[in-house]
Structures are given as C-alpha cells and as structure tokens.
C-alpha cells in the first residue's frame, strides 16, 4: 500500500485492474483532458498496465497507482508520478472515473500520495493540465502548486498549463 486515508487507499496496480483501466481510459473527460490511449479491449488494458504502469515502476521506482475505496476496494481513480523526457523532474498525474469528479476524492488522494515516500524524495514536482480543465487546475493550486503559464507539450502543437511545486 502506498498511502491511505479514512476513505481511500492508494495501492499498486495488478492485471486484475484491467477492467477498471479500460473504463477509465475511455471516459469522455479522460480522453478530452488527458489523451486517447487507444485502449479498447481488456487485452489492450492489460498491455497498457504492463507497459505504462508496471514498466516505469521497474525502471524508475515510481509510477501510477490505483485509488480505491478503503472499505470496498472498488477502484475510482489513479494517481502517480511520470517521468517525461523533456523535464528533469517528474510530474504528478491523476484521473478519476467521472462519477467521482468534484466530490473531494482527487484532493484527498493526491494529498495523501504527496506525503508518500515515493513523492517525498523529490524537491520539485510538475503537473500539467489541458487549458480547459479548470477543476484540475483548481486542485493543483489548492495543493500549493504554482501556475507557471502555458507551454507547448513535448514535441507537439498542443498547449498545456504547467504547474510546479517546490518543497
């Protein structure tokens, strides 16, 4: 277990989370605000877990984790650190099933995750949002991140909003 609160736990992914990953990655808000990962089947979801979740943890010692209800174990989102080639420090990412948006779970999960030893080892963290994602922008500001303005996302024409937190 990575972290826990009264309501949620943050735990490592397993291949049995493929159904949850398939659902999350295909929700309209995920595709709009993060990206379309072209995950359309359970097999695609398992491959995504192996390549995009397990591999970075093996290679870097950090990555994404499941956010689940503490009492039932039902997955509701994910949170973690990502290492982008164009940044020296990692960035924090999070996503939740749409039915759990605007209910405080994002703040609770990201706050708990930021206290984990996985995150504490970094003096600087970044985060990105799409330009039209005020809910995530508000959450990052509430967590103490500073809005650094817009930048072009790595080797694309896409503008994103960059946030930075220094400990």
N, C-alpha and C positions, 0 to 999 in steps of 0.2 A: 504494500500500500504506500502510495506517495504522500497522501495527505487525507485528512478527514475533518468534517465539521459535524455539527449536530444533525444536519440534513443530508449531507452528501459525503461520498468517498471519491477519492481520485486514485485509480488503480491502473496497473498495466493492462494493455490490450491483450487479448487472446484471439485465436482464429474463430472462436465461437462468437465473437462480436461482429462477424461479417454481416449479419442481417441488419444490425444497427448501423454499421458503416454504410451499407447500401442505401438505407433510408436517409441518413443524414446527408450524404453527398449528393443526393438527388432532390433535396428540398429546394424549392424555388429561391428562397433567400440565400441559401448556401451558394447556389450557382450564380446568383446575381452579385453577391457581395464578396465571394471568395474566388471560386472558379468552377468550371465544369471539368471534373477529373475523368469524365467518360467511363464511369463505373456504373454498369448497367445490370450486372448479374451477381449472384453470390460468389461465383468463381472470380469475377473482377474484384469484388470486395476483399476476398482472401488474398489475392495478388497485391492489392493496394496495402493491406495490413502488413504483408511480408516485406514489400519493397519500400513503402513510405513511412511505416511506423516501426517495424522491427529493425530494419537495416540501419537507420540513423542512430538508434539506441545502441546497437552493437558497435557502430563505427565511432560515434562521438560521446556516448554515455548519457545522452539526453534525447528527448523527442516528445511525441504525443502520448497522452494517457486518457483513459475513459473517465468521465464524470458520471457517477451513478447515484441513485438514491441509496442512502445508508441502510434503510430498513428493508427495502425490497431487492436491491441490487440492479434495478432497472436503469439501463444507460440512458442518459438525457443529453450528453454532450461530450466534448473533448477539449482538452487544454494541453499545451505543451510548448516546448522550445524548438525552434527551427534554426538551422544554420544556413544562411544564404551566402552564396559565393561572393556577392558584391558588398557584404558587410563584414566587419571584423568581429562584431559581437552578434550573439543570437537574437532572434526576435520571438516574442511570445505570441502564440496564436490560440484562438478559442472559437468554438462553434457549438451551437445548441439546436436541438430539434425545435422547430418553430413554435410548437405548443408550449415551450418553456421560455420563450422570449419575454422580456420585460416583467419578469417575476422575481428578480433578485438572484437567480441561480448563477448567472455569469459573474457578478461581483463576488459572491460567496466562493465560487470555485477558483477564480483567478486570484483572489486574495489569499486563499489557503495555499494554492500552488506556489505563489510568490514567496511564501515562508518555508517552502521545502528546501532541503539541502541541494537539490538539483539546481535551483534558481539562485540560491544564496552565494554560490561560488562566482557569480558574475557581478562586476561592478557597474556595468552598463547593459541595459536591455533596450531593444527596439520593439516596435509594433507598427503594423500597417493597417489601414482601413481603406475601403473604397471611398471615393469622395462623397457618395450619397448614402453613407451608413452612420447617421448621427447617433444611434443607440450605442454602437461600439466605441465611437469617438468619446461620447459622454462617459462611458465606463472607464476608458483609459485615463481620462482626465481625473475622474474620481479616485483612481488608483495612484495618482501622483505623477503620471507621465506628462511630459511637456509636448505640446503640439509644435512640431518643427516645420510645418507647412507641407506643401505638395512637392513631390518628386516624381520623376519617371521611374516606373518599376523596371528593374533589371532587364535591359535589352529589349524593351517593348515601348510602344507609344502610349501605354496606359499610365495615367496619372493616379497616384495614391497619396494618402495623407500619412506622413511619418510621425511617429511619437517616440520619445526617448525618455528613459528613466535612469538616473544615476543614483547609486546608493552611497 
